[in-house]
Amino acid sequence: MTTHFAIAATAKGQFDAVQVKTETTPGDGKVLIEVAYASMVAFDTYITDLGLGVVEYPVVLGLNVSGTVKEAGGASHLSIGDRVIGFSIYGGGKKDALQGTIQEYIVLPAYLIPDTLSLESAATIPDNFITSFFSLFDHLSLSIPQSFPAPSVPANHDVSILIYGAGTTTGQYALQLLRLAGYTNVLATASQRHHDFLRSLGAKHVFDYRSANLTSEIRAVLGPDSTGVELALDGVTAEDTLARIGQVLSPRGTVALLLPIKVGDAVAVGDAGMRWEIPPQSNPFTAETNMSYVRTFHYDENEYLKQHLMPEILPQLLAADLIQPNRVRLLDQGTLKQRVEIGLNLLRNNKVSGEKVIVKVSE
């Protein structure tokens, strides 16, 4: 049996380099990818520190992947040596389930990237792009244009849309997609140092989320006749961010919440620091508000997105240079385990802002 190295959670609170089986006969449209770079996200800390979703150890860490095709298998549109990206849904250690991407090889559906896009930048894209697209065009029910950029502005192009936490990696893709789809009244919150960059991505108004006058500042640009923001996407989804959105959202508005919900105002969490729905006693929204919980891993339950989002829409946007990847926080020093340890510490201590943690896997 052929094996290769991976970095995996091996018990609650522990991770290590392990040997895992190398699949050599990919089928069903999948390919064997020789991994160059893999992304890390907060969920890696939830698995490592809390054992979240783990059925059986070890669980390989990492979410996105970029690399080259080693075996084309059943993917007739790809050839050996093609530069590709992929997205691996955590399997929780289940036998035959997909696992994380911080390993030398992985079998996944893969998508061609242009030669002009570096592999480290490409590794920032899939999960956040999927989350943004799924949130906007499924959970917020915006119309998907026939092509990007939209050939004409949508009828509701001036609907007020708030991207809270627009400096997050998901928020950055949301702004770009809204601009490409023709929406013109996009409000964003972020740290002040990100404001100019977010305007360049398509935000009409940008606010400092730390401002003591955030509510009045947002309502001022909406105008005196407005009941509040009509649509909102919370790119952080913590108790404090929900409370702030609740103060500016129209009573009949719609809000998309990226799960899990964190206690306080942070991406990193400790034990008992996550919830999967808002407790009634702390719900800041009205009974008429449409609350929509976003579970990124379920995006392919939308049949249109399953058939078109990753196979067609994303490659076309990349080939036309219509979206910018996230900024890269590259970890390429020391051993692979040491790189992952640095990444986990950055994520659990909220030391990542406006960029994606990318681990160099191949030497």
N, C-alpha and C positions, 0 to 999 in steps of 0.2 A: 504493500500500500504506500503510495506517495503522500508525503506530508509537507507542510510548510509552517512557518512561524506566524503567530497572531498574538495580539495583546488583548487579554480578556479579563473580566471580573471572574475571580476564582472562588470567592466566598464574600459574604457581606463585609464591606470595608476593605477588601483586598483585591489586587489585580496583579497579573504577572504575564510573562511571555510563555506561551504554550504551543504545542504542536497540534495542528488540526489536519484533517484529511484534505487532500487536494483533489477536487473533482476534475476529471479529464474528458468527460463526454457530455458537455452541456447540450440540452435540447430545448424544445418549446420556445424558440426565439431567443434563447439566452446564449451568452458567450462566456468564455473563461477570460477574465481580465487580469493582466499582470499589473498590480496596484502600484502607482507612483505616489499618489497623495490621497489622504483621507481627511474628512472633516470631523471635528469634535463639537458637540453641542451640550447644553446643560443636562439633557437626558442621560448623557454618559455618566454624570455625577450621581443622578438618581439611581441608575443601575448599580454603580460601584459602591456608593455610600449607603443606600437604603435597600438595595436588592429589589427595586421596583420592577414588577412584572417578571421576575426571574422564576422560572419553573425548575430549571436544572442548570447547574454550573458545569463548565465555564460558559460565559456569554461574551462573545467578541464585541469590542467597543467600536465606535465610529459609525457614521451615517452615510455621507456622500463618498464617492470614489471617483478618481480620474486615473487613467492609465492607458494601456494598449491591449488590443485583442491578442490573446495567446492562442486560443482555439475558437473558431467561429461557430461551431456547433450548428444549431438550427436557425441562426440568424442570417438569412440569405442576403440582407442588405449590408452586412459588414464582412470585412476580410481581416485576416491575420495582419497585425501591425497597425490597424486603424487606431487613431486616438479617440477615446470615448470617455463618457461620464456615465455614472449610474447612481442608484439610490437604493439602499438596503433597509428594509423594514426589520426592526429588531424582532428576533424570534423568541426572546425570553428563554433561550436554552432548549426549546422544543426540538425533538428529533425531526430532521428534514425541513425545519423552518429556516428562513433567511436569517443570517446573522450579520454582525457589524463588519465594517470595511477596513479596520486597521489590521490587515493581514496581507501576506505577500500575494495571494491569489484569491479571487472570488468569482463565483458564477452568478451572473445577474443579466437581466435585460439591460442593454447599453445603447447609448445614443451618440452619434458622430458629432464631433466638435470641429470648428474650422481651425486651420493651421495658425491663424493669427491669434488664437486664444491659448495662453499658457496653461499647462496642466494644473499648476497650483491655483490659478484663478478659477479654472473650470470646476475644481472641487468645491467651490463655495456655492454652486448654483442649485442643484436639484431640489433639496428639501425645502429651502426658503422660497424658491420659485413656485413649487407646487403649493405650499401653504398659502402664499399670497394669491395665486390664481384661484385656488379652491375657495378661499375666504371671500374674495370679491365677486366671483362669477357663479358661485353656488350659494354660499351662506348669505351673502348680501343681495343676491338675485340680480346683479347687473348683467346687461346683455353682452354676450361675447360677440365682438365684431367679426365680420366675414373674413377679414384679414387685418394684419397689423402693419403699419398704423391704420386706424379705422378710416375707410374711404370717405365717411361723413360723420359728423358729430351725432351722438345719440340724442333722442328727443329730450331726455332728462339730463343733458350734459352739465347743467348748472346745479344739480342736486348737491347739497352740502354733505361732504364725506370727510370724516375725521379719522386720520391714522394716528392713533396714540402710540407713542414709542416708534416714531418713524425712523429714528436713527438705528433701530435694530436691523438685523440682516433681512428679516421678513418685511419690515416696514419699507426698506429701500426698494425692494422689488415691487411692493404694492404701489408706491408712487410712480414708478416707471410704467407699470401696466395700466394704471389709470390714465396717465398722459397718452399712452399709445391708443387707448380705447376711446379717447376724446372727452374725458371728464375734466372740467375746468375749474371747479370750485372745491379744491382739495385743501383741507386744513391738516396741519401736522404738529405734533409735539415732540420735542427732543431736547437734549442738552444744547446750550447756546452755541457751542463750538461746531455743531453739525448743521447749523441753520443755512448757511450759504450753499453747502453741498446739497441739502434737501430741496432747496429752491431750484437748483439746477436739474434735479430729477423730476420736477413737476409740481411741487407744492406751491399753492398760491399764497398761503399764510402759514407762518411757522411760529410756534410759541414755545417759550421755555417752560418745561413741565414743572420746574421748581418755583415758578412765580407764585407769590401769594395772591395775585389777582388773576390767576389763570381763567377762572370762570367768566369774570367780567370782560377780560380781553377777548375771549372767543365769542361771547355773545355780542360784543361791540361790532365785530366784522360781519356777523350774521344779519344785523339790522334790527330795528325796533319791532318789526312785525313778525319776526321769526319766533317760533316756539322752541327752537333749538336745532342742533345738528340732526339731520335725518338718518344718516348711516354712519356707523363707526366700526372700526377694527382696532381691537386692543392687541398690540404687538408684544405686550408684556404679560398682561392678565394676572395681576396681583390685587389683593384686597384694596390697597390704596389707589391703584389706577382705576379700578371699577368705580370707586366712589367719586373720583374726579370726572369720569365720563358721565356718570349718572347726573351730575350737576349741569351738564350742557346738552345732553341728548334730549331730543323731542320726546314727549310722553309716549307718542306712537311710533317712535323710531325703532331702528333695527341695529343691534350690536352683535358683532362676531367676536367670540372669545376664544383665544388659543389655549387649549388645555395643556397641562393642568393649571388650576388657579393656585397661585402662590400666596402664602400668608405674608402680609406686610407690603413691601414695595420693591421686591428684588427678584431676580431670576434664580439665584441660588436659594436652596431651601435646606432645612434640617428635617429631622423626624417629625411627622405630623404637620409638616409645613405645606402640604398640598391637598387640594380638594378637587373633585371632578364635577361639582356643581355648586352654585351659590346657595348657602344656607338661607332659608327664608328670613331669619332674624337679622341678616346682614345684607339683604338684597337692596342695592341703591336704586333700582329701576322700578318703574310703575308696573301695575298689573297689565297695562296695554302694550308695554315694550316687548318687542320680539327679540328674545335672547337666543342666539344660535351658537352652540358649542362646536368648535372646530377640532376635529381629530384628523390630522394630516394623513395618517396611515390609511384612512378610509376614503381617500379621494377617488379611488377607482370604483367606488360604488356608484359614482356618477358615470354612466355608460359613455357619454360623449367625452368626458375627460379621460377615461380609460383608453379610448380608442385614438384620441387626437393630441392630448396635452404633451406627453413626453415623446411619442413617436414623430409628431409633425410640428406642433406649434413651437416648442422650445428649439429644436434644430433650425427652424426657419428664422426665428428671432436672433439666434446666435450667428447664423450665416450672414444675415443682413446687418449685423452689428447694431441692433436696436435696443439691447439692454446691456447694462454694465454689471459685471460681476461684483460681488462684495469685495471690500478691501481685505487683504490677507494678513493674518497674524501667523507667520510661518514659523514652525518649530522644526528645525533641521539639525540641531546640535545634540551631541551625545548619542547614547543608544536609543533605539526605538522606545523602549520602556521608559527611559528618562524623559523623552519628548512627551509621551502620553502623561506622565506624572506632572510635568509642567502645565500641560493643557488642562488637566483636571483641577489643579490648584487655581489657575486663572479663572476657570468657569465657576467653581464653588465659592470663590471670593469676590465675584462680580468685578473682575479686572478686565473684562472684554467689553468694548463699546464701539459700535459702528463698524465692526470687522468680524471676520470669521476665523476661528482657530483651525489651521491646516497643518497636518502632520506629514512630514516626508516619510514615506514607508520604504521605498526602494533605496538602495545605496548606490 
